[in-house]
Amino acid sequence: MLGPLRVRRGGEDLDLGFPQQRALLALLVVRAGRVVPSGDVVDVLWPERAPASAMNVVRRYAGSLRRLLEPGLPPRAPGQRLPRRDGGYLLDADEDEVDLLRFRALTKRGKRAAATGRSEAATRCFVDALGEWRGPVARGIPAAVREHAVFGEVERELLRTTRMAADAALLCGRSEQVLPRLRQALELDPLDESLHAALVMALAATGLQAEALAAYERVRRLLAAELGVTPGTDLTTAHTRVLRQEWTPLRSTSQPVSLPIRSADLPEEPPGAATGPAVAPPAVPLTRLPPCVPVFVGRGGELRRLAEITDTVGPSGGAPATVLISGMPGIGKTALAVHWAHGVAERFPDGQLHVGLKGFDPVEAPLEPDAALRALLTALGVPPARLQGGTDSLTGLYRSLLVGRRLLLVLDDAADTEQVRPLLPASPGSLTLVTSRNGLSGLVAAGAHPLRLDLPSTADARTTLTAHLTHAGPPTGPPEPLKRVEPTGPNGPTESTGPTEPTEPIHQIEPIEEIVSRCGRLPLALAIIAARAAHHPSRPLAALAALDALAAELRHSRRGLDAFAAPGGTPDLRAVLTRSYRRLPPEHARLFRLLSLHPGPDLDAETAAALAQLPVRRARQVLDGLADAHLVMEHTPGRYVQHELLRALAAELTGTHDSPEDRRTARRRLADPDPGTADA
């Protein structure tokens, strides 16, 4: 598929028949493992106007392909390779039989390696994936068909993997391995500036600085001739870094200097541009962080890791660092980021900034990068008249202001990598904390440090609940600066910014144990239950009497999330969890719902395939997507578990969206799996 369309048996190429029949095979390969509705087949094969006999022609082509793929198949037999299902056709093929499937599998492994900071392993996987690419996708099918978006998306997959390969290779010093693939990708899209920027950096990193500068000059002239534009931020940043010999992420020749923001630091305006007041230097360092969290417990390992990363961007310089804090909804990502930011604020003398990206806001759409850049530039003192232009020009202005400065940036609730990338400082000495419910493997592949939050221990969950119950109000000031976190015992430190617990050992009261268990140790759920108990007029200690009733409510609630309807000012748990569900593609959303029908504590891809009537390979891909969104967890390789509160949400949703017959059928498939769901 990734080159001339070919099918081989025993080392010999098979005759694929008429051009439209070849096109049908190409479409089925692109969608391998998924049903392609007959209407979609007709739309792809006849992009302008389909003949009246189109459906009959498709059936004939499908029959011919079945006999080609399964010699000796009796006439009209459905076969195993190309069965007709649900009003469409499905190609069943193994990963080792199709180059496109091998490419996708290797890319996925590369993303996983990148997400865990293993850049060398990620580079190997990405390079091996791109090794399957031998030329224009599906060459040999009619040109009008090949222009359809379904084949264009395969080309975009190739380009995305090439960019990730270049990022990973630059991190581990293996850029020479991706140079041929970068040049191949640029043949596919000669005007892609991000690919040109990656090529410039890769050439410089392999010692070919003169060739890197020549490559920049060629693309500069090409953009001027073809589009009448100058290079954007990615290219100009790459060019500047090559001139400064800063092409490796762990090395920098420039030393950060703390300077106030001055109007002279702004790039010159073009002739005729609107002018505004000069940018006055801030009288004090910028501080726009949210208030300190009133209760913070545990997270010793995460705090130690943050301390290690923060040390790399100390006063002596060092590359800018980005940390991705990810985890399931309500697990405390924002609390950790804000707590750490307040504790190390004094180490970033040029200021601290926070932007809520609204990636999973229940009402508003995710913040566009240009809107986020305008908010940051406004905070940095740039007058409104200077905030014209698109994302590229705003990013250039933003990064030029940060040169030589040490800034702490918190980007909260990110939707995806592309929302974050333009907001990252490029100069040494800055630290960026990104929080997201998604894994953002592209961000990690580009060098971000992944920090995935797990559920707190039972002891920390108990302490969290009791700290919320006894907390009398927010602290009057920020916590003491966090110079360095040292372990105080085998499990590290346990910290709380709430007041000291009362003499009575409330953490040992029986309702506390039951509530912690029924909340699944989820920090947000514990905070909601504490807020409900604290509504008792004589709180905090008398509120403990309400815990018996709350424990009973959790125990007997017919709808598992009803007890987590929060009092005013506290997020509602059902709403918080549902935000992630609403961002899922339909196939992922359906499997998420059906997982609640499985009676066991965990499951594998085969069980999920039976539940949702999917091929095992596709079920594994969907489970990986749910794991990336932190709606399931792969607790051991190949086995997935769902948090009990997410399972309660899934049970509610399947009762609403899936008919009783659909649920009964899924349970029957679970008891007696259809062998057709297995991989060939």
C-alpha positions as CSV (number, residue, x, y, z in Angstrom):
1,M,0.0,0.0,0.0
2,L,2.8,2.4,0.9
3,G,4.0,2.6,-2.7
4,P,2.7,0.7,-5.8
5,L,-0.4,-1.3,-4.8
6,R,0.7,-4.9,-4.9
7,V,-0.5,-8.3,-3.6
8,R,2.0,-11.1,-3.6
9,R,1.7,-14.8,-3.1
10,G,4.7,-17.1,-3.0
11,G,6.9,-14.3,-4.2
12,E,4.8,-13.6,-7.3
13,D,2.6,-10.5,-7.9
14,L,-1.1,-11.2,-8.5
15,D,-3.2,-9.6,-11.2
16,L,-5.5,-7.2,-9.3
17,G,-7.9,-6.7,-12.2
18,F,-9.7,-3.6,-13.4
19,P,-8.6,-0.1,-12.1
20,Q,-11.8,0.3,-10.1
21,Q,-11.3,-3.2,-8.5
22,R,-7.7,-2.1,-7.5
23,A,-9.2,1.0,-6.0
24,L,-11.7,-1.0,-4.0
25,L,-8.8,-3.2,-2.6
26,A,-6.8,0.0,-1.8
27,L,-9.8,1.4,0.2
28,L,-10.3,-1.8,2.1
29,V,-6.6,-2.0,3.0
30,V,-6.6,1.6,4.3
31,R,-9.6,0.6,6.5
32,A,-8.4,-2.9,7.3
33,G,-10.2,-4.4,10.3
34,R,-13.1,-2.0,10.0
35,V,-16.4,-2.3,8.0
36,V,-16.5,0.1,5.0
37,P,-20.1,0.8,4.3
38,S,-21.2,0.2,0.7
39,G,-22.2,3.9,0.3
40,D,-18.6,5.0,1.2
41,V,-17.2,2.5,-1.3
42,V,-19.3,4.1,-4.1
43,D,-18.4,7.6,-3.0
44,V,-14.7,6.8,-3.2
45,L,-14.7,4.8,-6.4
46,W,-16.8,7.3,-8.3
47,P,-15.8,10.7,-7.0
48,E,-17.9,12.7,-9.5
49,R,-21.0,10.7,-10.4
50,A,-21.7,7.0,-9.7
51,P,-23.5,4.9,-12.4
52,A,-26.9,3.4,-11.6
53,S,-25.3,0.0,-11.5
54,A,-22.6,1.0,-9.0
55,M,-23.7,-1.3,-6.2
56,N,-23.8,-4.3,-8.5
57,V,-20.3,-3.4,-9.8
58,V,-19.0,-3.2,-6.3
59,R,-20.4,-6.7,-5.5
60,R,-18.7,-8.1,-8.6
61,Y,-15.4,-6.5,-7.7
62,A,-15.7,-7.8,-4.1
63,G,-16.4,-11.3,-5.3
64,S,-13.4,-11.2,-7.6
65,L,-11.1,-10.0,-4.8
66,R,-12.4,-12.8,-2.5
67,R,-11.4,-15.4,-5.1
68,L,-8.1,-13.7,-5.6
69,L,-7.2,-13.6,-1.9
70,E,-8.6,-17.1,-1.2
71,P,-8.0,-19.4,-4.2
72,G,-10.4,-22.3,-4.4
73,L,-13.2,-20.4,-2.6
74,P,-16.6,-21.7,-3.8
75,P,-18.8,-19.3,-5.7
76,R,-20.9,-17.0,-3.5
77,A,-19.0,-18.1,-0.4
78,P,-18.3,-15.2,2.0
79,G,-14.8,-16.4,2.8
80,Q,-12.6,-15.2,5.7
81,R,-10.6,-12.4,4.1
82,L,-13.4,-10.2,2.8
83,P,-16.7,-10.9,4.5
84,R,-19.8,-8.7,4.0
85,R,-20.9,-7.2,7.3
86,D,-23.5,-4.6,8.4
87,G,-24.1,-3.4,4.9
88,G,-20.4,-3.1,4.0
89,Y,-17.2,-4.9,3.4
90,L,-14.3,-5.8,5.8
91,L,-10.8,-6.8,4.9
92,D,-9.3,-9.1,7.6
93,A,-5.5,-9.1,7.4
94,D,-2.7,-9.5,9.9
95,E,-0.1,-6.9,10.8
96,D,2.7,-8.9,9.1
97,E,0.7,-9.2,5.9
98,V,0.2,-5.5,5.1
99,D,2.8,-2.8,5.1
100,L,0.4,-0.1,6.2
101,L,-0.6,-2.1,9.2
102,R,3.0,-2.7,10.1
103,F,3.7,1.0,9.7
104,R,0.8,1.9,12.1
105,A,1.8,-0.7,14.7
106,L,5.5,0.5,14.7
107,T,4.3,4.1,14.9
108,K,2.2,3.3,17.9
109,R,5.1,1.5,19.6
110,G,7.2,4.6,18.9
111,K,4.7,6.9,20.5
112,R,4.6,4.7,23.6
113,A,8.4,4.8,23.8
114,A,8.3,8.5,23.4
115,A,5.6,8.9,26.0
116,T,7.9,7.2,28.5
117,G,11.0,9.2,27.6
118,R,12.8,6.5,25.7
119,S,13.8,8.5,22.7
120,E,16.3,6.0,21.3
121,A,13.6,3.2,21.3
122,A,11.1,5.7,19.8
123,T,13.6,6.6,17.0
124,R,14.1,2.9,16.1
125,C,10.4,2.3,15.9
126,F,9.7,5.4,13.9
127,V,12.5,4.7,11.5
128,D,11.4,1.1,11.0
129,A,7.9,2.3,10.4
130,L,9.0,4.7,7.7
131,G,11.1,1.9,6.2
132,E,7.8,0.5,4.9
133,W,7.3,3.6,2.8
134,R,8.4,3.0,-0.8
135,G,6.7,5.8,-2.8
136,P,3.4,7.5,-3.5
137,V,0.5,5.8,-1.6
138,A,-1.5,3.3,-3.6
139,R,0.2,4.1,-6.9
140,G,-1.6,2.3,-9.7
141,I,-5.2,3.1,-8.9
142,P,-7.1,5.8,-10.9
143,A,-5.8,9.3,-10.2
144,A,-9.3,10.7,-9.5
145,V,-9.8,8.0,-6.8
146,R,-6.3,8.5,-5.3
147,E,-7.1,12.2,-4.7
148,H,-9.8,11.2,-2.2
149,A,-9.3,12.3,1.4
150,V,-9.0,8.7,2.6
151,F,-5.7,8.3,0.8
152,G,-4.6,11.8,1.6
153,E,-5.0,10.9,5.3
154,V,-2.5,8.0,4.9
155,E,0.0,10.5,3.5
156,R,-0.6,12.7,6.5
157,E,0.1,9.8,8.7
158,L,3.5,9.3,7.0
159,L,4.3,13.0,7.5
160,R,3.3,13.0,11.1
161,T,5.5,10.0,11.8
162,T,8.4,11.6,10.0
163,R,8.1,14.7,12.2
164,M,8.0,12.5,15.4
165,A,11.0,10.6,14.1
166,A,13.0,13.8,13.6
167,D,12.1,15.0,17.1
168,A,13.0,11.8,18.8
169,A,16.2,11.4,16.8
170,L,17.3,14.9,17.7
171,L,16.8,14.1,21.4
172,C,19.0,11.0,21.3
173,G,21.6,12.2,18.8
174,R,20.6,9.9,15.9
175,S,19.5,12.5,13.4
176,E,21.5,10.9,10.6
177,Q,19.0,8.0,10.7
178,V,16.1,10.3,9.7
179,L,17.7,12.4,7.0
180,P,16.6,10.2,4.1
181,R,13.0,10.0,5.4
182,L,12.8,13.8,5.8
183,R,13.9,14.3,2.2
184,Q,11.3,11.7,1.1
185,A,8.6,13.5,3.1
186,L,9.5,16.8,1.5
187,E,9.0,15.3,-1.9
188,L,5.5,14.5,-0.8
189,D,4.9,18.0,0.6
190,P,7.5,20.5,-0.6
191,L,5.9,23.5,1.2
192,D,5.6,21.9,4.7
193,E,7.6,24.3,6.9
194,S,7.7,22.1,9.9
195,L,9.4,19.3,7.8
196,H,11.9,21.8,6.4
197,A,12.7,23.0,10.0
198,A,13.2,19.4,11.0
199,L,15.6,18.9,8.1
200,V,17.6,22.0,8.9
201,M,18.0,20.9,12.5
202,A,18.8,17.3,11.5
203,L,21.5,18.4,9.1
204,A,23.1,20.7,11.7
205,A,22.9,18.0,14.4
206,T,24.9,15.6,12.1
207,G,27.7,18.2,11.5
208,L,26.4,19.5,8.2
209,Q,25.9,23.1,9.3
210,A,26.6,24.7,5.9
211,E,24.2,22.3,4.3
212,A,21.6,23.2,6.9
213,L,21.9,26.9,6.2
214,A,21.7,26.2,2.5
215,A,18.5,24.2,3.0
216,Y,17.0,27.1,4.9
217,E,17.9,29.5,2.1
218,R,16.3,27.1,-0.5
219,V,13.0,26.9,1.3
220,R,13.0,30.7,2.0
221,R,13.2,31.3,-1.8
222,L,10.7,28.6,-2.5
223,L,8.1,30.1,-0.1
224,A,8.7,33.5,-1.6
225,A,8.3,32.3,-5.1
226,E,5.3,29.9,-4.6
227,L,3.3,31.6,-1.8
228,G,4.8,35.1,-1.5
229,V,5.5,34.6,2.2
230,T,8.5,34.6,4.5
231,P,9.4,31.6,6.7
232,G,7.3,31.1,9.8
233,T,8.2,30.6,13.4
234,D,9.4,26.9,13.1
235,L,11.8,27.7,10.3
236,T,13.1,30.9,11.7
237,T,13.7,29.3,15.1
238,A,15.6,26.4,13.5
239,H,17.7,28.9,11.5
240,T,18.5,30.9,14.6
241,R,19.4,27.8,16.5
242,V,21.8,26.6,13.8
243,L,23.5,30.0,13.7
244,R,23.9,29.8,17.5
245,Q,25.0,26.1,17.3
246,E,22.1,25.2,19.6
247,W,20.8,22.1,17.7
248,T,20.9,19.7,20.6
249,P,18.3,19.9,23.3
250,L,20.8,19.4,26.1
251,R,23.3,22.1,25.1
252,S,23.1,25.8,24.8
253,T,25.8,28.4,24.2
254,S,23.8,31.3,25.5
255,Q,23.5,32.3,29.1
256,P,20.1,33.5,30.4
257,V,20.1,37.0,31.8
258,S,17.2,38.3,33.9
259,L,16.0,41.5,32.2
260,P,12.8,43.5,32.5
261,I,10.5,43.7,29.5
262,R,11.2,46.8,27.4
263,S,9.5,48.2,24.4
264,A,12.9,48.0,22.7
265,D,12.8,44.2,23.0
266,L,9.8,44.1,20.7
267,P,10.4,43.4,17.0
268,E,10.1,46.5,14.8
269,E,6.6,47.1,13.5
270,P,6.1,47.1,9.7
271,P,5.6,50.6,8.1
272,G,2.1,51.9,8.6
273,A,1.3,49.5,11.5
274,A,-0.8,50.9,14.3
275,T,1.3,52.1,17.2
276,G,0.5,51.7,20.9
277,P,2.0,52.8,24.1
278,A,5.5,51.6,25.0
279,V,5.8,48.4,27.0
280,A,6.6,49.4,30.6
281,P,8.9,47.1,32.5
282,P,6.9,45.4,35.3
283,A,7.6,47.0,38.7
284,V,7.6,43.5,40.2
285,P,8.0,40.1,38.6
286,L,4.9,38.8,36.9
287,T,2.8,36.5,39.1
288,R,-0.5,35.3,37.7
289,L,-0.7,31.8,39.2
290,P,-4.0,30.6,40.6
291,P,-4.3,30.5,44.4
292,C,-2.4,27.8,46.3
293,V,-4.5,24.6,46.8
294,P,-5.8,24.5,50.4
295,V,-5.1,20.8,50.8
296,F,-2.2,18.9,49.2
297,V,-1.2,15.5,50.4
298,G,1.5,13.0,49.4
299,R,2.9,12.9,45.8
300,G,6.4,12.4,47.2
301,G,7.7,10.6,44.1
302,E,6.2,13.2,41.7
303,L,7.7,16.1,43.7
304,R,11.1,14.5,43.6
305,R,10.9,14.1,39.9
306,L,9.8,17.7,39.5
307,A,12.7,18.8,41.6
308,E,15.2,16.9,39.4
309,I,13.7,18.5,36.2
310,T,13.6,22.0,37.8
311,D,17.3,21.7,38.7
312,T,18.2,21.4,35.0
313,V,16.9,25.0,34.4
314,G,18.7,26.6,37.2
315,P,20.5,30.0,37.3
316,S,23.5,28.6,35.3
317,G,21.4,28.1,32.2
318,G,20.4,24.8,30.7
319,A,17.8,24.1,28.0
320,P,14.1,25.0,28.6
321,A,12.2,22.2,30.1
322,T,8.6,21.0,29.7
323,V,6.8,18.6,32.0
324,L,3.6,16.9,30.9
325,I,1.5,16.0,33.9
326,S,-1.2,13.6,32.7
327,G,-3.8,11.4,34.4
328,M,-7.5,10.6,34.7
329,P,-10.1,13.3,35.4
330,G,-10.1,14.4,39.1
331,I,-6.7,12.8,40.0
332,G,-5.0,16.1,40.9
333,K,-3.0,17.2,37.9
334,T,-3.8,20.9,38.3
335,A,-3.3,20.7,42.1
336,L,0.2,19.3,41.7
337,A,1.2,21.8,39.0
338,V,0.0,24.8,40.9
339,H,1.4,23.6,44.2
340,W,4.8,23.1,42.7
341,A,4.7,26.3,40.8
342,H,4.1,28.3,44.0
343,G,6.9,26.5,45.7
344,V,9.5,27.2,43.1
345,A,8.3,30.6,42.0
346,E,11.3,32.5,43.5
347,R,13.6,30.4,41.2
348,F,12.1,32.1,38.1
349,P,12.7,35.8,38.7
350,D,11.2,37.0,35.5
351,G,7.7,35.8,36.4
352,Q,5.2,33.0,36.5
353,L,2.2,32.8,34.2
354,H,-0.8,30.5,34.0
355,V,-3.2,29.8,31.0
356,G,-6.3,27.7,31.2
357,L,-6.5,26.0,27.8
358,K,-10.0,24.7,28.4
359,G,-9.2,21.4,26.7
360,F,-12.1,19.7,28.4
361,D,-14.3,22.7,29.3
362,P,-18.0,21.6,29.6
363,V,-19.2,24.7,27.8
364,E,-16.5,26.5,25.8
365,A,-14.3,25.1,23.0
366,P,-10.6,24.6,23.6
367,L,-8.7,27.8,23.5
368,E,-7.1,28.4,20.1
369,P,-3.3,28.9,20.2
370,D,-3.5,32.5,18.9
371,A,-6.0,33.4,21.7
372,A,-3.6,31.8,24.3
373,L,-0.7,33.7,22.8
374,R,-2.6,37.0,23.0
375,A,-3.4,36.3,26.7
376,L,0.3,35.6,27.4
377,L,1.5,38.7,25.4
378,T,-1.0,40.9,27.2
379,A,0.3,39.6,30.6
380,L,3.9,40.4,29.4
381,G,2.9,44.0,28.8
382,V,2.4,44.1,25.0
383,P,-0.2,46.7,24.0
384,P,-3.3,45.5,22.1
385,A,-2.2,47.3,18.9
386,R,0.8,44.9,18.7
387,L,-1.3,41.8,18.9
388,Q,-2.3,41.6,15.2
389,G,-1.6,38.7,12.9
390,G,-1.9,34.9,13.1
391,T,-0.4,32.2,15.2
392,D,3.0,32.3,13.5
393,S,3.6,36.0,13.9
394,L,2.3,36.0,17.5
395,T,4.6,33.0,18.4
396,G,7.6,34.9,16.9
397,L,6.8,38.0,19.0
398,Y,6.2,35.9,22.1
399,R,9.5,33.9,21.9
400,S,11.5,37.0,21.1
401,L,10.2,38.6,24.3
402,L,11.3,35.6,26.3
403,V,14.9,35.5,25.0
404,G,17.3,35.7,28.0
405,R,14.6,35.4,30.6
406,R,13.7,32.7,33.1
407,L,9.9,32.2,33.2
408,L,7.7,29.6,34.8
409,L,4.6,28.8,32.7
410,V,1.6,26.6,33.6
411,L,-0.5,25.5,30.7
412,D,-3.5,23.9,32.3
413,D,-6.0,21.4,30.7
414,A,-4.5,21.0,27.3
415,A,-6.5,19.2,24.6
416,D,-3.7,18.2,22.3
417,T,-0.1,18.8,21.3
418,E,-0.8,21.3,18.6
419,Q,-2.6,23.5,21.1
420,V,0.5,23.6,23.3
421,R,3.4,23.7,20.9
422,P,3.3,27.4,19.9
423,L,3.1,28.4,23.6
424,L,6.4,26.7,24.7
425,P,9.4,29.1,25.4
426,A,12.3,28.3,23.2
427,S,15.1,30.0,25.2
428,P,17.1,28.4,28.0
429,G,16.1,28.9,31.7
430,S,12.4,28.5,31.5
431,L,10.1,25.7,32.9
432,T,6.7,24.8,31.5
433,L,4.2,22.6,33.3
434,V,1.5,21.2,31.0
435,T,-1.5,19.3,32.4
436,S,-3.8,17.2,30.3
437,R,-6.1,14.2,30.5
438,N,-4.5,12.9,27.3
439,G,-1.0,11.4,26.9
440,L,0.1,14.0,24.2
441,S,2.7,11.6,22.8
442,G,3.7,14.2,20.2
443,L,4.7,16.6,22.9
444,V,6.7,13.9,24.7
445,A,8.3,12.9,21.4
446,A,9.4,16.5,21.1
447,G,11.3,16.4,24.4
448,A,8.7,16.9,27.2
449,H,9.2,15.0,30.4
450,P,6.2,12.7,31.0
451,L,4.8,12.6,34.6
452,R,1.8,10.3,34.8
453,L,-0.3,10.5,38.0
454,D,-1.6,7.3,39.5
455,L,-4.2,7.1,42.3
456,P,-2.8,8.0,45.8
457,S,-2.2,5.2,48.3
458,T,-4.9,4.3,50.7
459,A,-3.1,6.1,53.5
460,D,-2.7,9.3,51.5
461,A,-6.4,9.0,50.4
462,R,-7.4,8.8,54.1
463,T,-5.3,11.8,54.9
464,T,-6.7,13.7,52.0
465,L,-10.3,13.1,53.2
466,T,-9.6,14.0,56.8
467,A,-7.5,17.1,55.8
468,H,-10.5,18.3,53.7
469,L,-12.8,17.7,56.7
470,T,-10.7,19.6,59.1
471,H,-9.6,22.4,56.8
472,A,-10.9,25.7,58.1
473,G,-10.1,27.9,55.2
474,P,-7.5,28.8,52.5
475,P,-4.0,29.6,53.7
476,T,-3.2,33.2,54.1
477,G,-0.1,33.1,51.9
478,P,1.9,30.8,49.6
479,P,3.7,27.7,51.0
480,E,7.4,27.8,51.8
481,P,9.6,27.7,48.7
482,L,10.3,24.1,47.7
483,K,14.1,24.1,47.5
484,R,14.4,20.3,47.1
485,V,12.2,17.4,48.2
486,E,14.0,14.6,50.1
487,P,12.4,11.3,51.1
488,T,11.6,11.0,54.8
489,G,10.9,7.3,54.8
490,P,10.5,4.4,52.4
491,N,7.4,5.9,50.8
492,G,8.7,9.5,50.6
493,P,7.2,12.6,52.3
494,T,3.5,13.1,53.0
495,E,2.7,16.8,53.0
496,S,-0.5,18.7,53.7
497,T,-1.1,22.4,53.5
498,G,-4.2,22.0,55.6
499,P,-4.2,22.5,59.4
500,T,-3.1,19.9,61.9
501,E,-5.5,17.1,62.5
502,P,-7.5,17.2,65.7
503,T,-6.5,15.0,68.6
504,E,-9.2,12.5,67.9
505,P,-7.9,9.9,65.4
506,I,-10.6,10.6,62.8
507,H,-8.7,8.8,60.0
508,Q,-9.4,5.5,61.8
509,I,-13.2,6.0,62.0
510,E,-14.9,3.2,60.1
511,P,-16.9,5.5,57.7
512,I,-13.7,7.0,56.6
513,E,-12.4,3.7,55.4
514,E,-15.6,2.9,53.5
515,I,-15.8,6.3,51.9
516,V,-12.1,6.1,50.7
517,S,-12.8,2.7,49.2
518,R,-16.1,3.7,47.5
519,C,-14.4,6.8,46.1
520,G,-11.8,4.6,44.6
521,R,-9.1,6.9,46.2
522,L,-9.9,9.6,43.6
523,P,-8.9,13.0,45.1
524,L,-11.8,14.9,43.5
525,A,-14.4,12.4,44.7
526,L,-12.9,12.6,48.2
527,A,-13.0,16.4,48.1
528,I,-16.7,16.3,47.1
529,I,-17.7,14.0,49.9
530,A,-15.8,16.1,52.4
531,A,-17.5,19.2,51.1
532,R,-20.9,17.6,51.6
533,A,-20.0,16.6,55.1
534,A,-18.6,20.0,55.8
535,H,-22.0,21.6,55.1
536,H,-22.9,20.5,58.7
537,P,-23.3,23.9,60.5
538,S,-20.8,23.0,63.3
539,R,-18.0,21.7,61.1
540,P,-15.3,20.4,61.1
541,L,-15.5,17.7,63.8
542,A,-19.3,17.5,64.0
543,A,-19.3,16.9,60.3
544,L,-17.9,13.5,60.9
545,A,-21.3,12.4,62.2
546,A,-22.6,13.0,58.7
547,L,-20.1,10.5,57.3
548,D,-22.2,7.5,58.4
549,A,-25.0,8.8,56.3
550,L,-22.8,9.5,53.3
551,A,-21.1,6.1,53.5
552,A,-24.6,4.5,53.5
553,E,-25.6,6.7,50.5
554,L,-22.5,5.5,48.6
555,R,-23.3,1.9,49.6
556,H,-26.9,1.9,48.5
557,S,-27.0,4.4,45.7
558,R,-28.6,2.8,42.6
559,R,-26.9,5.3,40.3
560,G,-23.2,5.2,41.4
561,L,-22.5,8.9,40.8
562,D,-25.5,10.4,42.4
563,A,-23.8,10.7,45.8
564,F,-21.1,12.9,44.1
565,A,-23.4,15.7,43.2
566,A,-21.3,18.5,44.7
567,P,-22.4,21.5,46.8
568,G,-21.9,25.0,45.4
569,G,-18.4,25.8,44.3
570,T,-17.2,22.2,44.0
571,P,-17.0,20.5,40.6
572,D,-19.7,17.9,40.0
573,L,-18.0,14.5,39.5
574,R,-20.4,13.2,36.9
575,A,-19.9,16.4,34.8
576,V,-16.1,16.2,35.2
577,L,-15.9,12.6,34.0
578,T,-18.4,13.1,31.2
579,R,-16.2,15.8,29.6
580,S,-13.6,13.2,28.6
581,Y,-16.3,10.8,27.3
582,R,-17.7,13.5,25.0
583,R,-14.4,13.9,23.3
584,L,-14.2,10.3,22.3
585,P,-14.7,9.1,18.7
586,P,-18.0,7.1,18.3
587,E,-16.2,3.7,18.3
588,H,-14.2,4.5,21.4
589,A,-17.3,5.8,23.2
590,R,-19.2,2.7,22.4
591,L,-16.5,0.4,23.8
592,F,-16.1,2.6,26.9
593,R,-19.8,2.1,27.6
594,L,-19.9,-1.6,27.0
595,L,-16.9,-2.2,29.3
596,S,-19.3,-1.8,32.2
597,L,-21.0,-5.0,31.2
598,H,-17.8,-7.1,31.8
599,P,-18.1,-8.7,35.3
600,G,-14.4,-9.2,36.0
601,P,-11.8,-6.8,37.5
602,D,-9.9,-6.4,34.2
603,L,-9.9,-7.6,30.6
604,D,-7.8,-8.1,27.5
605,A,-8.3,-7.1,23.9
606,E,-10.0,-10.4,23.0
607,T,-12.7,-9.8,25.6
608,A,-13.2,-6.2,24.5
609,A,-13.5,-7.5,20.9
610,A,-16.2,-9.9,21.9
611,L,-18.1,-7.1,23.8
612,A,-18.1,-4.7,20.9
613,Q,-18.0,-7.2,18.0
614,L,-14.7,-5.8,16.7
615,P,-11.6,-7.6,15.3
616,V,-9.1,-8.1,18.1
617,R,-6.6,-5.9,16.4
618,R,-9.1,-3.0,16.2
619,A,-10.3,-3.6,19.8
620,R,-6.6,-3.3,21.0
621,Q,-6.3,0.0,19.1
622,V,-9.5,1.3,20.7
623,L,-8.3,0.2,24.1
624,D,-5.0,2.0,23.6
625,G,-7.0,5.1,22.6
626,L,-9.0,4.9,25.8
627,A,-5.8,4.4,27.8
628,D,-4.2,7.5,26.2
629,A,-7.3,9.4,27.4
630,H,-6.9,7.8,30.8
631,L,-10.3,6.3,30.7
632,V,-8.9,2.8,31.2
633,M,-5.4,1.8,32.5
634,E,-3.1,-0.9,31.1
635,H,-2.0,-2.1,34.5
636,T,0.0,-5.0,33.1
637,P,0.9,-5.5,29.4
638,G,-2.2,-6.4,27.5
639,R,-4.6,-6.2,30.4
640,Y,-6.8,-3.2,31.0
641,V,-8.7,-2.0,34.1
642,Q,-11.3,0.7,34.5
643,H,-11.6,2.9,37.6
644,E,-14.8,2.1,39.6
645,L,-16.2,5.6,39.2
646,L,-15.5,5.6,35.4
647,R,-17.2,2.2,35.3
648,A,-20.2,3.7,37.1
649,L,-20.3,6.4,34.5
650,A,-20.1,3.8,31.7
651,A,-22.9,1.9,33.2
652,E,-25.1,5.0,33.3
653,L,-24.2,5.8,29.7
654,T,-24.9,2.3,28.3
655,G,-28.3,2.4,30.0
656,T,-29.0,5.6,28.1
657,H,-27.4,5.0,24.8
658,D,-27.5,1.3,24.2
659,S,-30.8,-0.6,23.9
660,P,-31.6,-3.5,26.2
661,E,-31.3,-5.8,23.2
662,D,-27.8,-4.4,22.4
663,R,-26.7,-5.0,26.0
664,R,-28.1,-8.5,26.1
665,T,-26.4,-9.3,22.8
666,A,-23.1,-7.9,24.1
667,R,-23.4,-10.2,27.2
668,R,-24.1,-13.2,25.0
669,R,-21.0,-12.4,22.9
670,L,-19.0,-12.2,26.1
671,A,-20.2,-15.6,27.2
672,D,-19.7,-17.1,23.7
673,P,-17.3,-15.0,21.7
674,D,-17.7,-14.9,17.9
675,P,-14.7,-16.5,16.3
676,G,-15.1,-13.9,13.5
677,T,-13.8,-11.2,15.9
678,A,-10.4,-12.9,16.1
679,D,-7.4,-11.9,14.0
680,A,-6.8,-14.0,10.9
